[in-house]
Amino acid sequence: MASPTAINSQITDAVTQTNVKILAESPAMAMGSMFQTMAHSTGILFENSISAQQQQNTLSQAGSNMGVMQIYSVDTMADAAATEKVSQGGVADNLTSMMAVLKSFQKP
């Protein structure tokens, strides 16, 4: 062990203060890292939510478009009656499957 001198005590104080500084800052650094991780996870959560909303809006617009196309495809009431008689079985199945798809995107 070195004999105590003025330089040795100064070096000891400097090393001790450095160690105390590192130990004192470690909880703040850990919390900062945790806050950054939480902020990143929250950002990804919102990105996924927006993506799901965009996909649901696209499906809703496609369903509305199909309905409008069916309405505009009928020229007169006579054609509508004939079309209903010919394709009565398929329309209900198509509408039922479309409703099932739209309901699957709703929140429980």
Buried (B, 14 or more C-beta within 10 A) or exposed (E): EEEEEEEEEEEEEEEEEEEEEEEEEEEEEEEEEEEEEEEEEEEEEEEEEEEEEEEEEEBEEEBEEEEEEEEEEBEEEEEEEEBEEEEEEEEEEEBEEBEEEBEEEEEE
